[in-house]
């Protein structure tokens, strides 16, 4: 599943005001690890329909990235209830993404 493209106008509605967990990759276009991670996230999105998967370009929207202390690309943030609950910087394997998602899926099962 393709990642939802975020911008300043839709960030709050799709992330901080979302009614479900949201995993956001902060990326830049010329970043090889960012492209590799996007492929991992797209595959994970196919398996986790209860989580929204999105991406935000740090070059086009640096103020949003800085607001969430994103200083490098790729950085992946997991939001739930409008709060940032987990973060990883750099390329990470699918297993680490699954660990992040397991935390919110376990909470949702309670």
N, C-alpha and C positions, 0 to 999 in steps of 0.2 A: 504494500500500500504506500502510495506517495505521501511524503510529509506535507503537512499544511504549511503554507508560506505565511509567516507572520510579518507584520509591519507595525508602525506606531499606532495606526488607527484601530487595528483589530486585536492588539496584544491583550488588553484588559478583558475584553469580551471572551476571547478564546483561551486565555490562560488564568489570569488572576480572579476572574469571576466564573470560571468553569465549574460545572456541576460534577465533574469527574477528574481523576488525576490527569496531568498533562506533562509529557516529557518533551523538553525543548532542547534542540541542538543549536548552539550559537556557533556559526561557521563563517568562513570567508571563501569566496569563489576560487581563489588560487591555491587553496590548501588541500594537498593530497590526502592527509589523514581525515580531513573533514568529509571528503567524498567517500572514503572507505567506511567511515562511521555512518554516514547517511544510508549506505547499503545495509549495514547491520540493523539500523533502526527501522528501515522499511520492512525488513524481514520480521522483526519483532512486532511491528504494527499488525501484521497479518495474524499473529497469534494472540493479541491482546486487544480485543475490540472494546473493552471497558476503559481503555486509556487512550487519550488523544496524543498523537505524535506530531510535532511541529518543528519548524526550523526558522531561525532568524539570522539574517546577514549582519554581522558585526561591523562591516565597513559602511553599509548603508544606514545602519541605526546604532551608532556607537553609544548614544546616550542611554538607550535601553540596556545595552550590554553592561555599561558602567553602573547603572542603577542596581544591577544584580551581581556586582563585583566580578564580572567576566573580564579577565585580562588576557586570555589566550584562546585561540581557536584550534581545535574544537573544544568547547565546554558544553557538557550536558547537564541540565538542571531538571529535577523532578519537582513538580508543584502538586500540592493537594490542598483543597480548600483555600486557594489563593496564596498559600505559603510555600516557600522553597523548603523542601524536606530532605533533599539529597543532591549531591553535585559530584561530577568527576571532570577532570581536565585531561585533554589529550584523547587519542584513540584508545578505546577499550573494547575488549572482545564481547561477544554476545552474552557470555556468562555473567559479566558484570552488569550489563543492562538488565538481565533477568533477575539478578539480586535486588536491584533497585525496585523493579516492578513487583517483586514478591512482597516487599514491605507494604505497599499500598493495597495489594490484592488480599493479603491476610487481614488487614484492617477492615476492608470492605466486606469480608466474609463474617465478621463478628456481628 
